[in-house]
């Protein structure tokens, strides 16, 4: 019973992650760019500058994950039949 329950929880988590990544990667890339622009205004506070750049990197990572997830879930086109 516990194994079935844990499998159900894993399946639910996978479904939620798929929905999370259905957001286009362009959304995350835009967020990364906005964060980098904000970081450029933090030239007097090097700690904040570094933190914002790391956040931008994480947004890029989310965009890459979204690309992979969307490619994985993309419909597969059938190849034309040859005789």
mmCIF file of the N, C-alpha and C atoms, coordinates in Angstrom:
data_MODEL
# 
_entry.id   MODEL 
# 
loop_
_atom_site.group_PDB 
_atom_site.id 
_atom_site.type_symbol 
_atom_site.label_atom_id 
_atom_site.label_alt_id 
_atom_site.label_comp_id 
_atom_site.label_asym_id 
_atom_site.label_entity_id 
_atom_site.label_seq_id 
_atom_site.pdbx_PDB_ins_code 
_atom_site.Cartn_x 
_atom_site.Cartn_y 
_atom_site.Cartn_z 
_atom_site.occupancy 
_atom_site.B_iso_or_equiv 
_atom_site.pdbx_formal_charge 
_atom_site.auth_seq_id 
_atom_site.auth_comp_id 
_atom_site.auth_asym_id 
_atom_site.auth_atom_id 
_atom_site.pdbx_PDB_model_num 
ATOM 1   N N  . UNK A 1 1  ? 0.830  -1.192 0.000   1.00 0.00 ? 1  UNK A N  1 
ATOM 2   C CA . UNK A 1 1  ? 0.000  0.000  0.000   1.00 0.00 ? 1  UNK A CA 1 
ATOM 3   C C  . UNK A 1 1  ? 0.875  1.257  0.000   1.00 0.00 ? 1  UNK A C  1 
ATOM 4   N N  . UNK A 1 2  ? 1.928  1.241  0.761   1.00 0.00 ? 2  UNK A N  1 
ATOM 5   C CA . UNK A 1 2  ? 2.811  2.402  0.831   1.00 0.00 ? 2  UNK A CA 1 
ATOM 6   C C  . UNK A 1 2  ? 3.480  2.653  -0.515  1.00 0.00 ? 2  UNK A C  1 
ATOM 7   N N  . UNK A 1 3  ? 3.859  1.579  -1.219  1.00 0.00 ? 3  UNK A N  1 
ATOM 8   C CA . UNK A 1 3  ? 4.493  1.737  -2.522  1.00 0.00 ? 3  UNK A CA 1 
ATOM 9   C C  . UNK A 1 3  ? 3.534  2.366  -3.524  1.00 0.00 ? 3  UNK A C  1 
ATOM 10  N N  . UNK A 1 4  ? 2.279  1.941  -3.483  1.00 0.00 ? 4  UNK A N  1 
ATOM 11  C CA . UNK A 1 4  ? 1.289  2.517  -4.390  1.00 0.00 ? 4  UNK A CA 1 
ATOM 12  C C  . UNK A 1 4  ? 1.098  3.996  -4.068  1.00 0.00 ? 4  UNK A C  1 
ATOM 13  N N  . UNK A 1 5  ? 1.028  4.320  -2.792  1.00 0.00 ? 5  UNK A N  1 
ATOM 14  C CA . UNK A 1 5  ? 0.851  5.703  -2.380  1.00 0.00 ? 5  UNK A CA 1 
ATOM 15  C C  . UNK A 1 5  ? 2.037  6.549  -2.806  1.00 0.00 ? 5  UNK A C  1 
ATOM 16  N N  . UNK A 1 6  ? 3.257  6.052  -2.617  1.00 0.00 ? 6  UNK A N  1 
ATOM 17  C CA . UNK A 1 6  ? 4.417  6.841  -3.008  1.00 0.00 ? 6  UNK A CA 1 
ATOM 18  C C  . UNK A 1 6  ? 4.466  6.988  -4.526  1.00 0.00 ? 6  UNK A C  1 
ATOM 19  N N  . UNK A 1 7  ? 4.048  5.957  -5.270  1.00 0.00 ? 7  UNK A N  1 
ATOM 20  C CA . UNK A 1 7  ? 3.981  6.064  -6.725  1.00 0.00 ? 7  UNK A CA 1 
ATOM 21  C C  . UNK A 1 7  ? 2.985  7.113  -7.164  1.00 0.00 ? 7  UNK A C  1 
ATOM 22  N N  . UNK A 1 8  ? 1.862  7.182  -6.448  1.00 0.00 ? 8  UNK A N  1 
ATOM 23  C CA . UNK A 1 8  ? 0.850  8.197  -6.766  1.00 0.00 ? 8  UNK A CA 1 
ATOM 24  C C  . UNK A 1 8  ? 1.389  9.589  -6.494  1.00 0.00 ? 8  UNK A C  1 
ATOM 25  N N  . UNK A 1 9  ? 2.140  9.728  -5.415  1.00 0.00 ? 9  UNK A N  1 
ATOM 26  C CA . UNK A 1 9  ? 2.716  11.037 -5.112  1.00 0.00 ? 9  UNK A CA 1 
ATOM 27  C C  . UNK A 1 9  ? 3.743  11.436 -6.152  1.00 0.00 ? 9  UNK A C  1 
ATOM 28  N N  . UNK A 1 10 ? 4.539  10.498 -6.596  1.00 0.00 ? 10 UNK A N  1 
ATOM 29  C CA . UNK A 1 10 ? 5.538  10.793 -7.631  1.00 0.00 ? 10 UNK A CA 1 
ATOM 30  C C  . UNK A 1 10 ? 4.837  11.174 -8.924  1.00 0.00 ? 10 UNK A C  1 
ATOM 31  N N  . UNK A 1 11 ? 3.785  10.437 -9.293  1.00 0.00 ? 11 UNK A N  1 
ATOM 32  C CA . UNK A 1 11 ? 3.057  10.754 -10.516 1.00 0.00 ? 11 UNK A CA 1 
ATOM 33  C C  . UNK A 1 11 ? 2.455  12.155 -10.436 1.00 0.00 ? 11 UNK A C  1 
ATOM 34  N N  . UNK A 1 12 ? 1.913  12.514 -9.290  1.00 0.00 ? 12 UNK A N  1 
ATOM 35  C CA . UNK A 1 12 ? 1.333  13.849 -9.111  1.00 0.00 ? 12 UNK A CA 1 
ATOM 36  C C  . UNK A 1 12 ? 2.417  14.903 -9.246  1.00 0.00 ? 12 UNK A C  1 
ATOM 37  N N  . UNK A 1 13 ? 3.572  14.655 -8.664  1.00 0.00 ? 13 UNK A N  1 
ATOM 38  C CA . UNK A 1 13 ? 4.680  15.613 -8.751  1.00 0.00 ? 13 UNK A CA 1 
ATOM 39  C C  . UNK A 1 13 ? 5.121  15.775 -10.202 1.00 0.00 ? 13 UNK A C  1 
ATOM 40  N N  . UNK A 1 14 ? 5.246  14.670 -10.937 1.00 0.00 ? 14 UNK A N  1 
ATOM 41  C CA . UNK A 1 14 ? 5.640  14.740 -12.346 1.00 0.00 ? 14 UNK A CA 1 
ATOM 42  C C  . UNK A 1 14 ? 4.633  15.551 -13.151 1.00 0.00 ? 14 UNK A C  1 
ATOM 43  N N  . UNK A 1 15 ? 3.354  15.357 -12.883 1.00 0.00 ? 15 UNK A N  1 
ATOM 44  C CA . UNK A 1 15 ? 2.300  16.086 -13.594 1.00 0.00 ? 15 UNK A CA 1 
ATOM 45  C C  . UNK A 1 15 ? 2.396  17.577 -13.293 1.00 0.00 ? 15 UNK A C  1 
ATOM 46  N N  . UNK A 1 16 ? 2.644  17.920 -12.025 1.00 0.00 ? 16 UNK A N  1 
ATOM 47  C CA . UNK A 1 16 ? 2.775  19.328 -11.652 1.00 0.00 ? 16 UNK A CA 1 
ATOM 48  C C  . UNK A 1 16 ? 4.006  19.942 -12.307 1.00 0.00 ? 16 UNK A C  1 
ATOM 49  N N  . UNK A 1 17 ? 5.113  19.206 -12.354 1.00 0.00 ? 17 UNK A N  1 
ATOM 50  C CA . UNK A 1 17 ? 6.318  19.733 -12.983 1.00 0.00 ? 17 UNK A CA 1 
ATOM 51  C C  . UNK A 1 17 ? 6.080  19.949 -14.475 1.00 0.00 ? 17 UNK A C  1 
ATOM 52  N N  . UNK A 1 18 ? 5.361  19.034 -15.121 1.00 0.00 ? 18 UNK A N  1 
ATOM 53  C CA . UNK A 1 18 ? 5.073  19.194 -16.541 1.00 0.00 ? 18 UNK A CA 1 
ATOM 54  C C  . UNK A 1 18 ? 4.260  20.454 -16.764 1.00 0.00 ? 18 UNK A C  1 
ATOM 55  N N  . UNK A 1 19 ? 3.261  20.692 -15.938 1.00 0.00 ? 19 UNK A N  1 
ATOM 56  C CA . UNK A 1 19 ? 2.461  21.913 -16.069 1.00 0.00 ? 19 UNK A CA 1 
ATOM 57  C C  . UNK A 1 19 ? 3.316  23.148 -15.833 1.00 0.00 ? 19 UNK A C  1 
ATOM 58  N N  . UNK A 1 20 ? 4.231  23.073 -14.875 1.00 0.00 ? 20 UNK A N  1 
ATOM 59  C CA . UNK A 1 20 ? 5.113  24.190 -14.568 1.00 0.00 ? 20 UNK A CA 1 
ATOM 60  C C  . UNK A 1 20 ? 5.965  24.544 -15.781 1.00 0.00 ? 20 UNK A C  1 
ATOM 61  N N  . UNK A 1 21 ? 6.475  23.547 -16.478 1.00 0.00 ? 21 UNK A N  1 
ATOM 62  C CA . UNK A 1 21 ? 7.368  23.798 -17.600 1.00 0.00 ? 21 UNK A CA 1 
ATOM 63  C C  . UNK A 1 21 ? 6.640  24.033 -18.912 1.00 0.00 ? 21 UNK A C  1 
ATOM 64  N N  . UNK A 1 22 ? 5.307  23.951 -18.920 1.00 0.00 ? 22 UNK A N  1 
ATOM 65  C CA . UNK A 1 22 ? 4.591  24.266 -20.139 1.00 0.00 ? 22 UNK A CA 1 
ATOM 66  C C  . UNK A 1 22 ? 4.642  25.757 -20.444 1.00 0.00 ? 22 UNK A C  1 
ATOM 67  N N  . UNK A 1 23 ? 5.076  26.523 -19.469 1.00 0.00 ? 23 UNK A N  1 
ATOM 68  C CA . UNK A 1 23 ? 5.327  27.934 -19.720 1.00 0.00 ? 23 UNK A CA 1 
ATOM 69  C C  . UNK A 1 23 ? 6.455  28.000 -20.738 1.00 0.00 ? 23 UNK A C  1 
ATOM 70  N N  . UNK A 1 24 ? 6.316  28.873 -21.687 1.00 0.00 ? 24 UNK A N  1 
ATOM 71  C CA . UNK A 1 24 ? 7.338  28.962 -22.727 1.00 0.00 ? 24 UNK A CA 1 
ATOM 72  C C  . UNK A 1 24 ? 8.660  29.402 -22.137 1.00 0.00 ? 24 UNK A C  1 
ATOM 73  N N  . UNK A 1 25 ? 9.710  28.881 -22.710 1.00 0.00 ? 25 UNK A N  1 
ATOM 74  C CA . UNK A 1 25 ? 11.044 29.243 -22.242 1.00 0.00 ? 25 UNK A CA 1 
ATOM 75  C C  . UNK A 1 25 ? 11.313 30.728 -22.437 1.00 0.00 ? 25 UNK A C  1 
ATOM 76  N N  . UNK A 1 26 ? 10.634 31.352 -23.386 1.00 0.00 ? 26 UNK A N  1 
ATOM 77  C CA . UNK A 1 26 ? 10.836 32.790 -23.619 1.00 0.00 ? 26 UNK A CA 1 
ATOM 78  C C  . UNK A 1 26 ? 10.454 33.605 -22.380 1.00 0.00 ? 26 UNK A C  1 
ATOM 79  N N  . UNK A 1 27 ? 9.484  33.119 -21.601 1.00 0.00 ? 27 UNK A N  1 
ATOM 80  C CA . UNK A 1 27 ? 9.113  33.799 -20.356 1.00 0.00 ? 27 UNK A CA 1 
ATOM 81  C C  . UNK A 1 27 ? 10.305 33.844 -19.410 1.00 0.00 ? 27 UNK A C  1 
ATOM 82  N N  . UNK A 1 28 ? 10.958 32.687 -19.216 1.00 0.00 ? 28 UNK A N  1 
ATOM 83  C CA . UNK A 1 28 ? 12.089 32.613 -18.293 1.00 0.00 ? 28 UNK A CA 1 
ATOM 84  C C  . UNK A 1 28 ? 13.282 33.412 -18.812 1.00 0.00 ? 28 UNK A C  1 
ATOM 85  N N  . UNK A 1 29 ? 13.491 33.389 -20.135 1.00 0.00 ? 29 UNK A N  1 
ATOM 86  C CA . UNK A 1 29 ? 14.608 34.152 -20.700 1.00 0.00 ? 29 UNK A CA 1 
ATOM 87  C C  . UNK A 1 29 ? 14.382 35.656 -20.544 1.00 0.00 ? 29 UNK A C  1 
ATOM 88  N N  . UNK A 1 30 ? 13.138 36.083 -20.688 1.00 0.00 ? 30 UNK A N  1 
ATOM 89  C CA . UNK A 1 30 ? 12.813 37.492 -20.469 1.00 0.00 ? 30 UNK A CA 1 
ATOM 90  C C  . UNK A 1 30 ? 13.071 37.878 -19.017 1.00 0.00 ? 30 UNK A C  1 
ATOM 91  N N  . UNK A 1 31 ? 12.667 37.011 -18.095 1.00 0.00 ? 31 UNK A N  1 
ATOM 92  C CA . UNK A 1 31 ? 12.929 37.270 -16.673 1.00 0.00 ? 31 UNK A CA 1 
ATOM 93  C C  . UNK A 1 31 ? 14.433 37.368 -16.422 1.00 0.00 ? 31 UNK A C  1 
ATOM 94  N N  . UNK A 1 32 ? 15.217 36.511 -17.045 1.00 0.00 ? 32 UNK A N  1 
ATOM 95  C CA . UNK A 1 32 ? 16.674 36.546 -16.887 1.00 0.00 ? 32 UNK A CA 1 
ATOM 96  C C  . UNK A 1 32 ? 17.227 37.871 -17.383 1.00 0.00 ? 32 UNK A C  1 
ATOM 97  N N  . UNK A 1 33 ? 16.764 38.312 -18.541 1.00 0.00 ? 33 UNK A N  1 
ATOM 98  C CA . UNK A 1 33 ? 17.246 39.576 -19.090 1.00 0.00 ? 33 UNK A CA 1 
ATOM 99  C C  . UNK A 1 33 ? 16.864 40.757 -18.203 1.00 0.00 ? 33 UNK A C  1 
ATOM 100 N N  . UNK A 1 34 ? 15.623 40.766 -17.709 1.00 0.00 ? 34 UNK A N  1 
ATOM 101 C CA . UNK A 1 34 ? 15.188 41.838 -16.801 1.00 0.00 ? 34 UNK A CA 1 
ATOM 102 C C  . UNK A 1 34 ? 16.048 41.865 -15.543 1.00 0.00 ? 34 UNK A C  1 
ATOM 103 N N  . UNK A 1 35 ? 16.385 40.691 -15.031 1.00 0.00 ? 35 UNK A N  1 
ATOM 104 C CA . UNK A 1 35 ? 17.188 40.600 -13.814 1.00 0.00 ? 35 UNK A CA 1 
ATOM 105 C C  . UNK A 1 35 ? 18.608 41.089 -14.068 1.00 0.00 ? 35 UNK A C  1 
ATOM 106 N N  . UNK A 1 36 ? 19.145 40.778 -15.242 1.00 0.00 ? 36 UNK A N  1 
ATOM 107 C CA . UNK A 1 36 ? 20.490 41.279 -15.578 1.00 0.00 ? 36 UNK A CA 1 
ATOM 108 C C  . UNK A 1 36 ? 20.500 42.808 -15.693 1.00 0.00 ? 36 UNK A C  1 
ATOM 109 N N  . UNK A 1 37 ? 19.447 43.371 -16.278 1.00 0.00 ? 37 UNK A N  1 
ATOM 110 C CA . UNK A 1 37 ? 19.343 44.829 -16.378 1.00 0.00 ? 37 UNK A CA 1 
ATOM 111 C C  . UNK A 1 37 ? 19.285 45.439 -14.979 1.00 0.00 ? 37 UNK A C  1 
ATOM 112 N N  . UNK A 1 38 ? 18.515 44.827 -14.095 1.00 0.00 ? 38 UNK A N  1 
ATOM 113 C CA . UNK A 1 38 ? 18.442 45.305 -12.717 1.00 0.00 ? 38 UNK A CA 1 
ATOM 114 C C  . UNK A 1 38 ? 19.802 45.204 -12.038 1.00 0.00 ? 38 UNK A C  1 
ATOM 115 N N  . UNK A 1 39 ? 20.524 44.121 -12.305 1.00 0.00 ? 39 UNK A N  1 
ATOM 116 C CA . UNK A 1 39 ? 21.850 43.934 -11.698 1.00 0.00 ? 39 UNK A CA 1 
ATOM 117 C C  . UNK A 1 39 ? 22.801 45.046 -12.128 1.00 0.00 ? 39 UNK A C  1 
ATOM 118 N N  . UNK A 1 40 ? 22.687 45.494 -13.364 1.00 0.00 ? 40 UNK A N  1 
ATOM 119 C CA . UNK A 1 40 ? 23.560 46.563 -13.859 1.00 0.00 ? 40 UNK A CA 1 
ATOM 120 C C  . UNK A 1 40 ? 23.393 47.853 -13.061 1.00 0.00 ? 40 UNK A C  1 
ATOM 121 N N  . UNK A 1 41 ? 22.231 48.051 -12.453 1.00 0.00 ? 41 UNK A N  1 
ATOM 122 C CA . UNK A 1 41 ? 22.009 49.252 -11.639 1.00 0.00 ? 41 UNK A CA 1 
ATOM 123 C C  . UNK A 1 41 ? 22.564 49.096 -10.224 1.00 0.00 ? 41 UNK A C  1 
ATOM 124 N N  . UNK A 1 42 ? 23.078 47.921 -9.903  1.00 0.00 ? 42 UNK A N  1 
ATOM 125 C CA . UNK A 1 42 ? 23.590 47.638 -8.563  1.00 0.00 ? 42 UNK A CA 1 
ATOM 126 C C  . UNK A 1 42 ? 25.113 47.708 -8.513  1.00 0.00 ? 42 UNK A C  1 
ATOM 127 N N  . UNK A 1 43 ? 25.721 48.576 -9.289  1.00 0.00 ? 43 UNK A N  1 
ATOM 128 C CA . UNK A 1 43 ? 27.180 48.614 -9.375  1.00 0.00 ? 43 UNK A CA 1 
ATOM 129 C C  . UNK A 1 43 ? 27.840 49.046 -8.066  1.00 0.00 ? 43 UNK A C  1 
ATOM 130 N N  . UNK A 1 44 ? 27.116 49.748 -7.195  1.00 0.00 ? 44 UNK A N  1 
ATOM 131 C CA . UNK A 1 44 ? 27.717 50.157 -5.918  1.00 0.00 ? 44 UNK A CA 1 
ATOM 132 C C  . UNK A 1 44 ? 27.568 49.078 -4.848  1.00 0.00 ? 44 UNK A C  1 
ATOM 133 N N  . UNK A 1 45 ? 26.696 48.110 -5.078  1.00 0.00 ? 45 UNK A N  1 
ATOM 134 C CA . UNK A 1 45 ? 26.479 47.028 -4.116  1.00 0.00 ? 45 UNK A CA 1 
ATOM 135 C C  . UNK A 1 45 ? 26.854 45.714 -4.804  1.00 0.00 ? 45 UNK A C  1 
ATOM 136 N N  . UNK A 1 46 ? 28.102 45.306 -4.661  1.00 0.00 ? 46 UNK A N  1 
ATOM 137 C CA . UNK A 1 46 ? 28.593 44.133 -5.370  1.00 0.00 ? 46 UNK A CA 1 
ATOM 138 C C  . UNK A 1 46 ? 27.906 42.843 -4.931  1.00 0.00 ? 46 UNK A C  1 
ATOM 139 N N  . UNK A 1 47 ? 27.503 42.777 -3.677  1.00 0.00 ? 47 UNK A N  1 
ATOM 140 C CA . UNK A 1 47 ? 26.797 41.580 -3.209  1.00 0.00 ? 47 UNK A CA 1 
ATOM 141 C C  . UNK A 1 47 ? 25.463 41.444 -3.942  1.00 0.00 ? 47 UNK A C  1 
ATOM 142 N N  . UNK A 1 48 ? 24.696 42.514 -3.992  1.00 0.00 ? 48 UNK A N  1 
ATOM 143 C CA . UNK A 1 48 ? 23.405 42.480 -4.685  1.00 0.00 ? 48 UNK A CA 1 
ATOM 144 C C  . UNK A 1 48 ? 23.606 42.190 -6.170  1.00 0.00 ? 48 UNK A C  1 
ATOM 145 N N  . UNK A 1 49 ? 24.634 42.759 -6.759  1.00 0.00 ? 49 UNK A N  1 
ATOM 146 C CA . UNK A 1 49 ? 24.951 42.525 -8.163  1.00 0.00 ? 49 UNK A CA 1 
ATOM 147 C C  . UNK A 1 49 ? 25.181 41.034 -8.411  1.00 0.00 ? 49 UNK A C  1 
ATOM 148 N N  . UNK A 1 50 ? 25.982 40.403 -7.575  1.00 0.00 ? 50 UNK A N  1 
ATOM 149 C CA . UNK A 1 50 ? 26.261 38.979 -7.720  1.00 0.00 ? 50 UNK A CA 1 
ATOM 150 C C  . UNK A 1 50 ? 25.028 38.117 -7.512  1.00 0.00 ? 50 UNK A C  1 
ATOM 151 N N  . UNK A 1 51 ? 24.217 38.471 -6.526  1.00 0.00 ? 51 UNK A N  1 
ATOM 152 C CA . UNK A 1 51 ? 23.000 37.702 -6.251  1.00 0.00 ? 51 UNK A CA 1 
ATOM 153 C C  . UNK A 1 51 ? 22.058 37.787 -7.450  1.00 0.00 ? 51 UNK A C  1 
ATOM 154 N N  . UNK A 1 52 ? 21.886 38.970 -7.996  1.00 0.00 ? 52 UNK A N  1 
ATOM 155 C CA . UNK A 1 52 ? 20.987 39.131 -9.135  1.00 0.00 ? 52 UNK A CA 1 
ATOM 156 C C  . UNK A 1 52 ? 21.492 38.375 -10.361 1.00 0.00 ? 52 UNK A C  1 
ATOM 157 N N  . UNK A 1 53 ? 22.793 38.349 -10.569 1.00 0.00 ? 53 UNK A N  1 
ATOM 158 C CA . UNK A 1 53 ? 23.323 37.583 -11.696 1.00 0.00 ? 53 UNK A CA 1 
ATOM 159 C C  . UNK A 1 53 ? 23.093 36.084 -11.504 1.00 0.00 ? 53 UNK A C  1 
ATOM 160 N N  . UNK A 1 54 ? 23.204 35.615 -10.270 1.00 0.00 ? 54 UNK A N  1 
ATOM 161 C CA . UNK A 1 54 ? 22.928 34.199 -10.006 1.00 0.00 ? 54 UNK A CA 1 
ATOM 162 C C  . UNK A 1 54 ? 21.447 33.885 -10.240 1.00 0.00 ? 54 UNK A C  1 
ATOM 163 N N  . UNK A 1 55 ? 20.585 34.812 -9.864  1.00 0.00 ? 55 UNK A N  1 
ATOM 164 C CA . UNK A 1 55 ? 19.145 34.624 -10.112 1.00 0.00 ? 55 UNK A CA 1 
ATOM 165 C C  . UNK A 1 55 ? 18.891 34.564 -11.612 1.00 0.00 ? 55 UNK A C  1 
ATOM 166 N N  . UNK A 1 56 ? 19.538 35.451 -12.365 1.00 0.00 ? 56 UNK A N  1 
ATOM 167 C CA . UNK A 1 56 ? 19.388 35.439 -13.824 1.00 0.00 ? 56 UNK A CA 1 
ATOM 168 C C  . UNK A 1 56 ? 19.842 34.101 -14.399 1.00 0.00 ? 56 UNK A C  1 
ATOM 169 N N  . UNK A 1 57 ? 20.926 33.565 -13.881 1.00 0.00 ? 57 UNK A N  1 
ATOM 170 C CA . UNK A 1 57 ? 21.403 32.255 -14.336 1.00 0.00 ? 57 UNK A CA 1 
ATOM 171 C C  . UNK A 1 57 ? 20.373 31.169 -14.057 1.00 0.00 ? 57 UNK A C  1 
ATOM 172 N N  . UNK A 1 58 ? 19.719 31.257 -12.908 1.00 0.00 ? 58 UNK A N  1 
ATOM 173 C CA . UNK A 1 58 ? 18.686 30.269 -12.571 1.00 0.00 ? 58 UNK A CA 1 
ATOM 174 C C  . UNK A 1 58 ? 17.490 30.401 -13.507 1.00 0.00 ? 58 UNK A C  1 
ATOM 175 N N  . UNK A 1 59 ? 17.122 31.627 -13.878 1.00 0.00 ? 59 UNK A N  1 
ATOM 176 C CA . UNK A 1 59 ? 16.047 31.800 -14.856 1.00 0.00 ? 59 UNK A CA 1 
ATOM 177 C C  . UNK A 1 59 ? 16.431 31.164 -16.189 1.00 0.00 ? 59 UNK A C  1 
ATOM 178 N N  . UNK A 1 60 ? 17.675 31.306 -16.586 1.00 0.00 ? 60 UNK A N  1 
ATOM 179 C CA . UNK A 1 60 ? 18.147 30.669 -17.821 1.00 0.00 ? 60 UNK A CA 1 
ATOM 180 C C  . UNK A 1 60 ? 18.067 29.152 -17.704 1.00 0.00 ? 60 UNK A C  1 
ATOM 181 N N  . UNK A 1 61 ? 18.405 28.640 -16.533 1.00 0.00 ? 61 UNK A N  1 
ATOM 182 C CA . UNK A 1 61 ? 18.324 27.189 -16.301 1.00 0.00 ? 61 UNK A CA 1 
ATOM 183 C C  . UNK A 1 61 ? 16.872 26.720 -16.411 1.00 0.00 ? 61 UNK A C  1 
ATOM 184 N N  . UNK A 1 62 ? 15.940 27.502 -15.863 1.00 0.00 ? 62 UNK A N  1 
ATOM 185 C CA . UNK A 1 62 ? 14.522 27.161 -15.987 1.00 0.00 ? 62 UNK A CA 1 
ATOM 186 C C  . UNK A 1 62 ? 14.081 27.183 -17.447 1.00 0.00 ? 62 UNK A C  1 
ATOM 187 N N  . UNK A 1 63 ? 14.589 28.144 -18.218 1.00 0.00 ? 63 UNK A N  1 
ATOM 188 C CA . UNK A 1 63 ? 14.258 28.208 -19.647 1.00 0.00 ? 63 UNK A CA 1 
ATOM 189 C C  . UNK A 1 63 ? 14.761 26.959 -20.368 1.00 0.00 ? 63 UNK A C  1 
ATOM 190 N N  . UNK A 1 64 ? 15.968 26.537 -20.052 1.00 0.00 ? 64 UNK A N  1 
ATOM 191 C CA . UNK A 1 64 ? 16.515 25.326 -20.664 1.00 0.00 ? 64 UNK A CA 1 
ATOM 192 C C  . UNK A 1 64 ? 15.682 24.102 -20.280 1.00 0.00 ? 64 UNK A C  1 
ATOM 193 N N  . UNK A 1 65 ? 15.273 24.034 -19.025 1.00 0.00 ? 65 UNK A N  1 
ATOM 194 C CA . UNK A 1 65 ? 14.440 22.922 -18.576 1.00 0.00 ? 65 UNK A CA 1 
ATOM 195 C C  . UNK A 1 65 ? 13.092 22.945 -19.287 1.00 0.00 ? 65 UNK A C  1 
ATOM 196 N N  . UNK A 1 66 ? 12.525 24.131 -19.466 1.00 0.00 ? 66 UNK A N  1 
ATOM 197 C CA . UNK A 1 66 ? 11.251 24.259 -20.177 1.00 0.00 ? 66 UNK A CA 1 
ATOM 198 C C  . UNK A 1 66 ? 11.402 23.799 -21.617 1.00 0.00 ? 66 UNK A C  1 
ATOM 199 N N  . UNK A 1 67 ? 12.501 24.165 -22.272 1.00 0.00 ? 67 UNK A N  1 
ATOM 200 C CA . UNK A 1 67 ? 12.748 23.714 -23.643 1.00 0.00 ? 67 UNK A CA 1 
ATOM 201 C C  . UNK A 1 67 ? 12.793 22.192 -23.715 1.00 0.00 ? 67 UNK A C  1 
ATOM 202 N N  . UNK A 1 68 ? 13.528 21.587 -22.786 1.00 0.00 ? 68 UNK A N  1 
ATOM 203 C CA . UNK A 1 68 ? 13.638 20.121 -22.786 1.00 0.00 ? 68 UNK A CA 1 
ATOM 204 C C  . UNK A 1 68 ? 12.285 19.465 -22.521 1.00 0.00 ? 68 UNK A C  1 
ATOM 205 N N  . UNK A 1 69 ? 11.538 19.990 -21.570 1.00 0.00 ? 69 UNK A N  1 
ATOM 206 C CA . UNK A 1 69 ? 10.238 19.409 -21.221 1.00 0.00 ? 69 UNK A CA 1 
ATOM 207 C C  . UNK A 1 69 ? 9.250  19.567 -22.373 1.00 0.00 ? 69 UNK A C  1 
ATOM 208 N N  . UNK A 1 70 ? 9.247  20.727 -22.988 1.00 0.00 ? 70 UNK A N  1 
ATOM 209 C CA . UNK A 1 70 ? 8.330  20.958 -24.103 1.00 0.00 ? 70 UNK A CA 1 
ATOM 210 C C  . UNK A 1 70 ? 8.695  20.085 -25.302 1.00 0.00 ? 70 UNK A C  1 
ATOM 211 N N  . UNK A 1 71 ? 9.986  19.881 -25.537 1.00 0.00 ? 71 UNK A N  1 
ATOM 212 C CA . UNK A 1 71 ? 10.415 19.005 -26.632 1.00 0.00 ? 71 UNK A CA 1 
ATOM 213 C C  . UNK A 1 71 ? 10.021 17.562 -26.340 1.00 0.00 ? 71 UNK A C  1 
ATOM 214 N N  . UNK A 1 72 ? 10.133 17.179 -25.089 1.00 0.00 ? 72 UNK A N  1 
ATOM 215 C CA . UNK A 1 72 ? 9.778  15.809 -24.698 1.00 0.00 ? 72 UNK A CA 1 
ATOM 216 C C  . UNK A 1 72 ? 8.291  15.558 -24.879 1.00 0.00 ? 72 UNK A C  1 
ATOM 217 N N  . UNK A 1 73 ? 7.471  16.569 -24.652 1.00 0.00 ? 73 UNK A N  1 
ATOM 218 C CA . UNK A 1 73 ? 6.019  16.419 -24.745 1.00 0.00 ? 73 UNK A CA 1 
ATOM 219 C C  . UNK A 1 73 ? 5.461  16.834 -26.098 1.00 0.00 ? 73 UNK A C  1 
ATOM 220 N N  . UNK A 1 74 ? 6.325  17.218 -27.026 1.00 0.00 ? 74 UNK A N  1 
ATOM 221 C CA . UNK A 1 74 ? 5.854  17.652 -28.342 1.00 0.00 ? 74 UNK A CA 1 
ATOM 222 C C  . UNK A 1 74 ? 5.281  16.458 -29.101 1.00 0.00 ? 74 UNK A C  1 
ATOM 223 N N  . UNK A 1 75 ? 4.232  16.702 -29.868 1.00 0.00 ? 75 UNK A N  1 
ATOM 224 C CA . UNK A 1 75 ? 3.675  15.600 -30.655 1.00 0.00 ? 75 UNK A CA 1 
ATOM 225 C C  . UNK A 1 75 ? 4.691  15.113 -31.686 1.00 0.00 ? 75 UNK A C  1 
ATOM 226 N N  . UNK A 1 76 ? 4.693  13.828 -31.894 1.00 0.00 ? 76 UNK A N  1 
ATOM 227 C CA . UNK A 1 76 ? 5.612  13.225 -32.855 1.00 0.00 ? 76 UNK A CA 1 
ATOM 228 C C  . UNK A 1 76 ? 4.896  13.121 -34.189 1.00 0.00 ? 76 UNK A C  1 
ATOM 229 N N  . UNK A 1 77 ? 5.533  13.616 -35.240 1.00 0.00 ? 77 UNK A N  1 
ATOM 230 C CA . UNK A 1 77 ? 4.929  13.524 -36.566 1.00 0.00 ? 77 UNK A CA 1 
ATOM 231 C C  . UNK A 1 77 ? 5.316  12.190 -37.192 1.00 0.00 ? 77 UNK A C  1 
ATOM 232 N N  . UNK A 1 78 ? 4.350  11.583 -37.823 1.00 0.00 ? 78 UNK A N  1 
ATOM 233 C CA . UNK A 1 78 ? 4.594  10.306 -38.487 1.00 0.00 ? 78 UNK A CA 1 
ATOM 234 C C  . UNK A 1 78 ? 5.390  10.544 -39.769 1.00 0.00 ? 78 UNK A C  1 
ATOM 235 N N  . UNK A 1 79 ? 6.314  9.644  -40.033 1.00 0.00 ? 79 UNK A N  1 
ATOM 236 C CA . UNK A 1 79 ? 7.077  9.719  -41.272 1.00 0.00 ? 79 UNK A CA 1 
ATOM 237 C C  . UNK A 1 79 ? 6.222  9.215  -42.420 1.00 0.00 ? 79 UNK A C  1 
ATOM 238 N N  . UNK A 1 80 ? 6.375  9.797  -43.599 1.00 0.00 ? 80 UNK A N  1 
ATOM 239 C CA . UNK A 1 80 ? 5.591  9.304  -44.739 1.00 0.00 ? 80 UNK A CA 1 
ATOM 240 C C  . UNK A 1 80 ? 5.979  7.859  -45.080 1.00 0.00 ? 80 UNK A C  1 
ATOM 241 N N  . UNK A 1 81 ? 4.996  7.097  -45.455 1.00 0.00 ? 81 UNK A N  1 
ATOM 242 C CA . UNK A 1 81 ? 5.253  5.697  -45.798 1.00 0.00 ? 81 UNK A CA 1 
ATOM 243 C C  . UNK A 1 81 ? 5.928  5.630  -47.146 1.00 0.00 ? 81 UNK A C  1 
ATOM 244 N N  . UNK A 1 82 ? 6.874  4.715  -47.265 1.00 0.00 ? 82 UNK A N  1 
ATOM 245 C CA . UNK A 1 82 ? 7.540  4.491  -48.544 1.00 0.00 ? 82 UNK A CA 1 
ATOM 246 C C  . UNK A 1 82 ? 7.233  3.067  -48.996 1.00 0.00 ? 82 UNK A C  1 
ATOM 247 N N  . UNK A 1 83 ? 7.103  2.889  -50.279 1.00 0.00 ? 83 UNK A N  1 
ATOM 248 C CA . UNK A 1 83 ? 6.787  1.552  -50.801 1.00 0.00 ? 83 UNK A CA 1 
ATOM 249 C C  . UNK A 1 83 ? 7.999  0.857  -51.310 1.00 0.00 ? 83 UNK A C  1 
# 
